[in-house]
Amino acid sequence: MEEVARMAWIARAINPQLKPIDSWLMDKHFMRKHGPDAYYGQK
């Protein structure tokens, strides 16, 4: 998790106008691994 935070900090330093990803995209990637119809990783 710390590495992800570091990458986000660097990305914001490079481009201060950077916006967060849309919630639907974040939900899609979360649900593909953790949702009822998960198809990536282990349940």
GUZA-875141 format. One record per atom (N, C-alpha, C, O, CB): atom name; residue in three letters; residue number from 1; x, y, z. Coordinates in Angstrom, 2 decimals. Glycine has a CB too. Layout:
REM residues N
   lovex   domar   bamar        px        py        pz
      CA     ALA     NUM         X         Y         Z
...
//
This chain:
REM residues 43
   lovex   domar   bamar        px        py        pz
       N     MET       1      0.82     -1.19      0.00
      CA     MET       1      0.00      0.00      0.00
       C     MET       1      0.87      1.26      0.00
       O     MET       1      0.52      2.25     -0.65
      CB     MET       1     -0.93     -0.01      1.20
       N     GLU       2      1.97      1.24      0.71
      CA     GLU       2      2.83      2.42      0.75
       C     GLU       2      3.37      2.75     -0.63
       O     GLU       2      3.51      3.93     -0.98
      CB     GLU       2      3.98      2.20      1.73
       N     GLU       3      3.66      1.73     -1.43
      CA     GLU       3      4.18      1.97     -2.78
       C     GLU       3      3.12      2.63     -3.66
       O     GLU       3      3.44      3.50     -4.47
      CB     GLU       3      4.65      0.65     -3.43
       N     VAL       4      1.87      2.23     -3.50
      CA     VAL       4      0.79      2.85     -4.27
       C     VAL       4      0.65      4.32     -3.88
       O     VAL       4      0.48      5.18     -4.75
      CB     VAL       4     -0.56      2.10     -4.03
       N     ALA       5      0.72      4.62     -2.60
      CA     ALA       5      0.65      6.01     -2.14
       C     ALA       5      1.82      6.82     -2.69
       O     ALA       5      1.66      7.97     -3.08
      CB     ALA       5      0.62      6.08     -0.60
       N     ARG       6      3.00      6.22     -2.71
      CA     ARG       6      4.19      6.89     -3.25
       C     ARG       6      4.01      7.20     -4.73
       O     ARG       6      4.34      8.30     -5.18
      CB     ARG       6      5.45      6.02     -3.04
       N     MET       7      3.49      6.24     -5.48
      CA     MET       7      3.28      6.46     -6.91
       C     MET       7      2.25      7.57     -7.14
       O     MET       7      2.42      8.39     -8.05
      CB     MET       7      2.81      5.16     -7.60
       N     ALA       8      1.20      7.61     -6.32
      CA     ALA       8      0.19      8.66     -6.45
       C     ALA       8      0.80     10.03     -6.13
       O     ALA       8      0.51     11.01     -6.81
      CB     ALA       8     -1.00      8.38     -5.53
       N     TRP       9      1.64     10.09     -5.10
      CA     TRP       9      2.29     11.34     -4.71
       C     TRP       9      3.19     11.85     -5.84
       O     TRP       9      3.18     13.04     -6.15
      CB     TRP       9      3.11     11.15     -3.42
       N     ILE      10      3.96     10.95     -6.45
      CA     ILE      10      4.84     11.33     -7.55
       C     ILE      10      4.02     11.80     -8.75
       O     ILE      10      4.36     12.80     -9.39
      CB     ILE      10      5.75     10.14     -7.96
       N     ALA      11      2.94     11.08     -9.06
      CA     ALA      11      2.09     11.47    -10.19
       C     ALA      11      1.51     12.86     -9.98
       O     ALA      11      1.46     13.66    -10.92
      CB     ALA      11      0.95     10.45    -10.38
       N     ARG      12      1.07     13.18     -8.75
      CA     ARG      12      0.54     14.51     -8.46
       C     ARG      12      1.63     15.57     -8.53
       O     ARG      12      1.36     16.71     -8.92
      CB     ARG      12     -0.13     14.53     -7.08
       N     ALA      13      2.85     15.21     -8.15
      CA     ALA      13      3.96     16.17     -8.23
       C     ALA      13      4.28     16.50     -9.69
       O     ALA      13      4.61     17.64    -10.01
      CB     ALA      13      5.22     15.61     -7.53
       N     ILE      14      4.18     15.51    -10.56
      CA     ILE      14      4.44     15.72    -11.98
       C     ILE      14      3.31     16.52    -12.62
       O     ILE      14      3.56     17.42    -13.43
      CB     ILE      14      4.61     14.37    -12.71
       N     ASN      15      2.07     16.19    -12.26
      CA     ASN      15      0.91     16.84    -12.87
       C     ASN      15     -0.10     17.20    -11.77
       O     ASN      15     -0.93     16.36    -11.42
      CB     ASN      15      0.26     15.92    -13.94
       N     PRO      16     -0.05     18.42    -11.23
      CA     PRO      16     -0.97     18.82    -10.15
       C     PRO      16     -2.45     18.81    -10.57
       O     PRO      16     -3.33     18.75     -9.71
      CB     PRO      16     -0.61     20.20     -9.66
       N     GLN      17     -2.73     18.88    -11.87
      CA     GLN      17     -4.12     18.85    -12.33
       C     GLN      17     -4.68     17.43    -12.43
       O     GLN      17     -5.83     17.25    -12.84
      CB     GLN      17     -4.23     19.54    -13.68
       N     LEU      18     -3.90     16.46    -12.07
      CA     LEU      18     -4.33     15.06    -12.16
       C     LEU      18     -5.59     14.85    -11.32
       O     LEU      18     -5.66     15.27    -10.17
      CB     LEU      18     -3.21     14.11    -11.69
       N     LYS      19     -6.57     14.20    -11.91
      CA     LYS      19     -7.83     13.93    -11.22
       C     LYS      19     -7.91     12.45    -10.86
       O     LYS      19     -7.29     11.62    -11.53
      CB     LYS      19     -9.03     14.35    -12.10
       N     PRO      20     -8.66     12.12     -9.82
      CA     PRO      20     -8.84     10.70     -9.46
       C     PRO      20     -9.59      9.97    -10.57
       O     PRO      20    -10.29     10.59    -11.37
      CB     PRO      20     -9.61     10.57     -8.12
       N     ILE      21     -9.45      8.66    -10.61
      CA     ILE      21    -10.19      7.89    -11.61
       C     ILE      21    -11.68      7.93    -11.27
       O     ILE      21    -12.05      8.14    -10.11
      CB     ILE      21     -9.67      6.42    -11.68
       N     ASP      22    -12.50      7.72    -12.26
      CA     ASP      22    -13.95      7.69    -12.04
       C     ASP      22    -14.31      6.53    -11.12
       O     ASP      22    -13.67      5.48    -11.14
      CB     ASP      22    -14.71      7.58    -13.39
       N     SER      23    -15.36      6.74    -10.32
      CA     SER      23    -15.75      5.71     -9.35
       C     SER      23    -16.19      4.43    -10.05
       O     SER      23    -15.98      3.34     -9.52
      CB     SER      23    -16.87      6.23     -8.46
       N     TRP      24    -16.81      4.53    -11.24
      CA     TRP      24    -17.24      3.32    -11.93
       C     TRP      24    -16.04      2.46    -12.32
       O     TRP      24    -16.13      1.23    -12.30
      CB     TRP      24    -18.06      3.67    -13.18
       N     LEU      25    -14.92      3.09    -12.68
      CA     LEU      25    -13.73      2.34    -13.05
       C     LEU      25    -13.10      1.68    -11.83
       O     LEU      25    -12.65      0.53    -11.89
      CB     LEU      25    -12.71      3.26    -13.75
       N     MET      26    -13.06      2.40    -10.71
      CA     MET      26    -12.52      1.82     -9.48
       C     MET      26    -13.39      0.64     -9.03
       O     MET      26    -12.88     -0.40     -8.63
      CB     MET      26    -12.44      2.90     -8.37
       N     ASP      27    -14.71      0.81     -9.11
      CA     ASP      27    -15.63     -0.27     -8.74
       C     ASP      27    -15.45     -1.48     -9.65
       O     ASP      27    -15.47     -2.61     -9.18
      CB     ASP      27    -17.08      0.22     -8.80
       N     LYS      28    -15.28     -1.24    -10.96
      CA     LYS      28    -15.10     -2.34    -11.91
       C     LYS      28    -13.88     -3.18    -11.53
       O     LYS      28    -13.95     -4.41    -11.51
      CB     LYS      28    -14.95     -1.80    -13.34
       N     HIS      29    -12.76     -2.52    -11.23
      CA     HIS      29    -11.53     -3.25    -10.90
       C     HIS      29    -11.63     -3.93     -9.54
       O     HIS      29    -11.04     -5.00     -9.34
      CB     HIS      29    -10.34     -2.31    -10.92
       N     PHE      30    -12.35     -3.34     -8.60
      CA     PHE      30    -12.55     -3.98     -7.30
       C     PHE      30    -13.44     -5.20     -7.44
       O     PHE      30    -13.13     -6.27     -6.91
      CB     PHE      30    -13.16     -2.99     -6.29
       N     MET      31    -14.54     -5.06     -8.17
      CA     MET      31    -15.51     -6.14     -8.28
       C     MET      31    -14.99     -7.32     -9.10
       O     MET      31    -15.43     -8.45     -8.88
      CB     MET      31    -16.78     -5.63     -8.90
       N     ARG      32    -14.09     -7.09    -10.04
      CA     ARG      32    -13.58     -8.21    -10.83
       C     ARG      32    -12.76     -9.17     -9.98
       O     ARG      32    -12.58    -10.33    -10.35
      CB     ARG      32    -12.73     -7.70    -11.98
       N     LYS      33    -12.28     -8.70     -8.84
      CA     LYS      33    -11.53     -9.58     -7.94
       C     LYS      33    -12.34     -9.97     -6.72
       O     LYS      33    -12.18    -11.08     -6.20
      CB     LYS      33    -10.25     -8.90     -7.51
       N     HIS      34    -13.22     -9.09     -6.24
      CA     HIS      34    -13.90     -9.32     -4.97
       C     HIS      34    -15.41     -9.47     -5.08
       O     HIS      34    -16.07     -9.78     -4.09
      CB     HIS      34    -13.59     -8.21     -4.03
       N     GLY      35    -15.97     -9.24     -6.25
      CA     GLY      35    -17.42     -9.28     -6.40
       C     GLY      35    -17.96    -10.70     -6.49
       O     GLY      35    -17.19    -11.66     -6.52
      CB     GLY      35    -17.83     -8.51     -7.62
       N     PRO      36    -19.28    -10.83     -6.54
      CA     PRO      36    -19.90    -12.16     -6.61
       C     PRO      36    -19.55    -12.92     -7.89
       O     PRO      36    -19.52    -14.15     -7.88
      CB     PRO      36    -21.41    -12.02     -6.51
       N     ASP      37    -19.27    -12.21     -8.97
      CA     ASP      37    -18.89    -12.86    -10.23
       C     ASP      37    -17.41    -12.63    -10.52
       O     ASP      37    -17.03    -12.38    -11.67
      CB     ASP      37    -19.76    -12.33    -11.40
       N     ALA      38    -16.57    -12.70     -9.49
      CA     ALA      38    -15.14    -12.42     -9.63
       C     ALA      38    -14.51    -13.32    -10.68
       O     ALA      38    -14.79    -14.52    -10.74
      CB     ALA      38    -14.42    -12.60     -8.28
       N     TYR      39    -13.67    -12.73    -11.51
      CA     TYR      39    -12.99    -13.49    -12.56
       C     TYR      39    -11.49    -13.24    -12.56
       O     TYR      39    -10.80    -13.70    -13.48
      CB     TYR      39    -13.57    -13.15    -13.92
       N     TYR      40    -10.98    -12.54    -11.57
      CA     TYR      40     -9.55    -12.26    -11.51
       C     TYR      40     -9.08    -12.55    -10.09
       O     TYR      40     -9.70    -12.09     -9.13
      CB     TYR      40     -9.22    -10.79    -11.92
       N     GLY      41     -8.01    -13.29     -9.95
      CA     GLY      41     -7.50    -13.60     -8.62
       C     GLY      41     -8.31    -14.68     -7.94
       O     GLY      41     -9.03    -15.44     -8.59
      CB     GLY      41     -7.49    -12.35     -7.76
       N     GLN      42     -8.20    -14.74     -6.66
      CA     GLN      42     -8.90    -15.76     -5.89
       C     GLN      42    -10.03    -15.14     -5.10
       O     GLN      42     -9.95    -13.98     -4.68
      CB     GLN      42     -7.94    -16.50     -4.95
       N     LYS      43    -11.07    -15.92     -4.90
      CA     LYS      43    -12.21    -15.45     -4.09
       C     LYS      43    -11.91    -15.66     -2.63
       O     LYS      43    -12.73    -15.34     -1.78
      CB     LYS      43    -13.51    -16.18     -4.48
//
